[in-house]
Amino acid sequence: MGFQRIVRHKDVKAEELARMASSRIHEQGVVLPYLVARADVEGLTAVMSDRSQPTPTRLGAVEALAKLAREDAEDQLRALGIAIDDDEELRKAAWRGLRRSKRARVKAAASEVRS
């Protein structure tokens, strides 16, 4: 709760801090929602693609990218999904995230048409 309270202020520039914290699994629960709200595809992709990170940390970034429901994030998920030299669990998670992202975009587009 403290992080969210701090970043609410216009003067606080927390993007770089949040990006650094996103590579630490015990801080992801706080900073990933912040990065998702800011649609930080670049920062999330950096964590997802960093093979020196443990799998759970990279999975957090995969899930965050999927939540964005944006084509540029989907491109990153697709790239991980086809990376045959990467962890199978991560590749499968990327494909699942890609499907969720596409469904969310279709749903959002349908809502806009009804409005």
N, C-alpha and C positions, 0 to 999 in steps of 0.2 A: 504494500500500500504506500510506503514511503516514496518509492521511485515514481509512481504515478502522480503523487502529489507534487513532487519536485518538478517533473517535466511539464506540468500544466502551465507553468509560468512562461510567458513569451520570451523572456530573456535567457532561458536555459537552453543551451545547445547540447543535447544529450545523444545525438546520433552516433558519434564516434565512440562514446562510452558504451552505448547499447550494443554496437557492433562488436566491440571487444568482449563484452559480457556474454554475447550470444554463443561464443565458443566454449563457454563453461557451463556444463550441464546443470549445475546447482543454481545457476542464475537465469537459465532459459525461461523458466516459468514467469519471471518478472519482465524480462526484456523482449521476448518474442512477441507478445501482444503489442508492445510499443512499435516494434519494427513492422509488424503486419499492418497496424494502423497507418503507418507512414509509407506502406507499399515499398519497402526497401528490398527490391529484388536483388540488387548488387550485393548487399551485405549478407543476405540469407544464402545466396548462391555461393559466396566465399566460404561459408561454414559448411554447407552441404558438399562442396567439392574438395574440401581439405582432407585428404586421406590420412593425415597424421592425427586427426580427431577420432575419438572413439565412436563406434557405430551409433550408440544412443544419442550422442550430441548431433551427429549428422542427420539422424532420423528426425530430431526436433526441427531442424532447418527444412527438411523435406516437407513435414507437416505444415509448417508456417508458409512455405511457398505455395502449397496446394490451397491454403486458406485464402490467398490473395485473389484467386479466380481471375487471373490476368494472362493474356497470351504470352507476354515475355517471360513470366514465371513458368508457364507451361513448357516453353521452349527449353528452359533449364531442367525441368523435371524429365522431359523427353531425352535430353542429352545424357542424364544419369541412367535412365532406363535402358538405353542402348549400349552403355559402357560395359561391355562383356568382361572387362578385366577388373571391374569393381565388385564389391560385396553383393551377393545375390539378394540378401535381405533388403539392402538399400535400393537395389534396382526394382524389386517388386513393390516396395513402398512408393517409389517414384511413379510407377505405372498406376498404382491405386490413387495416388494424389493427383495425377494428371486427369484421371476419369472424374474424380470429385470436383476438380477445378472446372472442367468443361461443363459438368452438370450445373454447377453454381452459376456460371456465366449464362447458360441457356435460361435458367430460372430467372436471373436478374433481367435478362432481355425481355422475357415474357411479361414480367411485372411492369417494365417500362411501357410496353405496348398497351397494357390494360389501363395505365394511368392517363 
